[in-house]
Amino acid sequence: MKIIDLKTFVIGNPWKNWIFVKLYTDEGITGLGEATGGLATKSILGDLEELKRFIIGEDPRHPEVIWYKMYKGRYLGTSPAMSGIELACWDILGKTLGVPVWQLLGGKHREYLRVYANGWYRGPRDPKFFAEKAKELAEKGYTALKFDPFGSAYLQIDRENEKKAIEIVRAVREAVGPDVDILIEGHDRFTLSTAIRIGKYLEEFHPLWFETPVKSTDIKASIEVARNINIPVALGERFSRLEQFTEVLSERVINIIQPEVLNLGLANAKKICGMAEAYGALIACHQAQSPLCTAVNAHLHSSIPNFLIQENFDDFLEPWTWEVLTGVPRVEKGYIRVPDTPGWGVELNEKEIEKYPYGPENFLLLFEDGWEMRRPRNLM
């Protein structure tokens, strides 16, 4: 079996253009992957076009071999485009053998995965609004909710906004009670001292974690935050190399790790799960892309013993999402069932996606007021 073509598809999701990769083979089997970036779309499309020279004519049933060919061809560089191609190869391998990807990863440890809701607070930065929405989700069966209460804060946060952030957290905790986990998102916002101060304020609400309170790539600062607050710190979504996870884990103070498959590739993400297990750490992969990555993470999470919880935006996406993507596992009472269909089990409706083209304003600007609304933003 050989790869004979690569095509890309962009779907204009309002707060992040989704990028899909489809590989075609000489035996008629196709594979679907994703290469969505945050504030990048066209540059990733260009990257995918240039990566063709490494994969045309290769056997897609060797995903990690293809990954390393691209990795070495790019002088040991990584990119979402490389991950999208690798994911499509895993899809082909699963379809060829007639098995789900989790079976290729060693088997299934669990049938159902606990999820936490994200993207649910699309509205005013107001404690009452957050409380009402949180209560609705708890009543629907969600047992964990993540949110960023900090507005557009960058490095520091003024007293008024800091007070409002704590009021929002308090309102959510009171709305959902003690038995629903709350997860506080920091989005890399703060300096070390500010993160520690805020972390201490958050302790009374017993969050499951305080995520990326300082710049993610400043690993020493993240470790210092973890040492100085009585809340678990979680990070890893912006890492693209194995050694970054080694550096975090070896300090033995951060034990919730969040690999992002689109930064690492699936084979590397699986390796990181094993590294975390060796250090007694838990895995909660990052997932803020399309629902295809919901399925990808479900396959990965089900194949590891040290799974903690899965991120999920899917109940808060545009209604047409389920017309362009089929086969995605959906949330039921706070859990998703792991798919048993071959490959990822997800298909792209190419005709339907023509209705939702690339949007030049479809970007989430986390350091601008009102980003929580997740509306298209003008970058000009």
C-alpha positions, 0 to 999 in steps of 0.5 A: 500500500502506498500514499498517492495523494494528500488533500486538505480541508478547512472548516470555518469554525468561528473561533478557530479554523479547523484543518483536516488532512486526508490521505489517499492510497493506491488501494482506495483506503483513505485516512483522516487526520487533523492539523488545526492550529491556534492563530495559524491556518494558511501557514499550516496549509503551506506546511502540509503542501511541503510535507508531501515530498516526504510521504508520497509513495510511503506505506501509511501502515507505518505511522511512526516511521513516516513521522520520523522521516518528516522529523529528520527531514525537518531537521528535528522539527515538529508541527501540527501538519506533521501530526495531522499526517501521522494521525491520518496514517493511524486511521488507515492502519486501523481501517486496513486491519479492521480494528479501532486505534485503541487496539493498536495502542495496546488495548482498552483499559476502560469503556467510558471516559469521564470528561470535563466541559470547556467552552461553556461560559460564552457570555458576560464575565459575570459571577451570576452568569457563570453560576447559572451556566455551571448549574445547568451543566451539573444538572445535565450530568457533568461532574467537572467544569473548566473555566478561565475567570481572569478576563484579558489579564496578561502577566498581572491582573488589577485588583478589580479584575482579580476580585471579580475572578475570585467571585466567579470561582466562588459563584461556580463552586456554590452553584455546583456544590462540593461534589462537582470538580472545578478546574481553573484555566490560567492560559499562561497569563501570570508572572510567578509571584502573581500566580502564587498569590492567586493560587493561594486565593483559589485553595478554599475552592478545592479545584482539581487543578490550576492549569498553566498559571505561568508561561507553559514553556517556563518549566522552572516557574511552573514548578515553583508555583506547584511548590508554593500552593496547595492545588495541583498544577497541570501543564503540557499542552504547549510542549512539542518535545519529549524532553520537556515532559521529562524535565517537568516529571523529574521534579516530582511536584507536578503530576497532572500532564496534558499532552497535545497530540497535534503538537507531538504526534500520537506515537510520541503522546503514547510515550509521554503517557508511559513516562508519566506512569513511571513518575506516578503522574496522571494524563489529561490530554489537551483538546481544543480542536475539532471533535475529530480530536475528541475521538483521537484522545478517546482512543489514546486515553482508553489505552493507558492505565493512568488516565485522569479526565478528558477535555470536551468542547463538543456540546458547545460547538456550532449546531452544524458541526455534526453535519460535517463530522460523523462518528464522534463519541458524544457526551452522555451524563458526563462520560463518553463511550470509547468508539469500537469502529475501525480507525478513528471511526470518524468521517468528514462530509466533504460536500457539507463543509463547503458551506463553512469556508475559512474565515480570516477572523476566526481566531481566539484572542485570549488577551483581549476583552471579550474573548470568552464570547468566542466570536470571530475577531478582526486581526487587522 
